[in-house]
Amino acid sequence: MKFEITIVQDEDGVFVAECPSIPGCISQGKTEREAEASIRKSIKECLEVRAEKGMPLTITTRQIEINV
């Protein structure tokens, strides 16, 4: 499976990674590379838990355009 992730650096310098299509699937690392490795593990664990509980594995996400 392929997932889009976001990685942002917070005010403390920590890189926070999130997988928007899996609610609550968030991780972090000292570097972007660490954050990406960590979110990969988190995604696998989140998918396992959601499957065990009979929950949908993902939710629908989409991009929209907003004129500003």
C-alpha positions as CSV (number, residue, x, y, z in Angstrom):
1,M,0.0,0.0,0.0
2,K,1.1,3.6,-0.6
3,F,0.4,6.4,1.7
4,E,1.0,10.2,1.6
5,I,2.6,11.6,4.7
6,T,3.3,15.1,6.0
7,I,6.4,16.0,7.9
8,V,6.7,19.4,9.7
9,Q,9.3,20.7,12.1
10,D,7.7,21.9,15.4
11,E,8.7,24.8,17.5
12,D,11.1,22.6,19.5
13,G,12.9,21.4,16.3
14,V,11.3,17.9,16.3
15,F,10.1,16.6,13.0
16,V,6.5,15.4,13.3
17,A,5.2,13.0,10.7
18,E,1.5,12.2,10.1
19,C,-0.5,9.9,7.8
20,P,-3.7,11.9,7.0
21,S,-5.5,8.8,5.7
22,I,-5.2,7.0,9.0
23,P,-6.7,9.0,11.8
24,G,-4.4,9.4,14.8
25,C,-1.3,8.0,13.0
26,I,1.4,10.4,14.0
27,S,5.0,9.9,14.8
28,Q,8.2,12.0,15.2
29,G,12.0,12.0,14.9
30,K,15.0,14.2,15.4
31,T,15.5,14.4,11.7
32,E,13.2,14.1,8.7
33,R,14.7,10.7,7.9
34,E,14.0,9.5,11.5
35,A,10.4,10.9,11.3
36,E,9.8,9.0,8.0
37,A,11.2,5.8,9.4
38,S,9.1,6.2,12.5
39,I,5.9,6.9,10.6
40,R,6.4,3.8,8.5
41,K,6.4,1.7,11.7
42,S,3.4,3.6,13.0
43,I,1.4,3.1,9.8
44,K,2.0,-0.7,10.0
45,E,0.9,-0.8,13.7
46,C,-2.1,1.4,13.1
47,L,-3.2,-0.8,10.2
48,E,-2.8,-3.9,12.4
49,V,-4.9,-2.4,15.2
50,R,-7.6,-1.2,12.8
51,A,-7.8,-4.6,11.2
52,E,-8.1,-6.4,14.6
53,K,-10.9,-4.1,15.6
54,G,-12.7,-4.5,12.3
55,M,-12.3,-0.8,11.5
56,P,-11.8,0.5,7.9
57,L,-8.0,0.6,7.3
58,T,-8.1,4.1,5.9
59,I,-10.4,7.1,5.5
60,T,-10.8,9.0,2.2
61,T,-8.7,12.0,1.7
62,R,-8.6,14.3,-1.3
63,Q,-7.0,17.5,-2.4
64,I,-9.1,20.5,-3.1
65,E,-8.2,23.9,-4.6
66,I,-9.0,27.1,-2.8
67,N,-8.6,30.5,-4.4
68,V,-6.9,32.9,-2.0
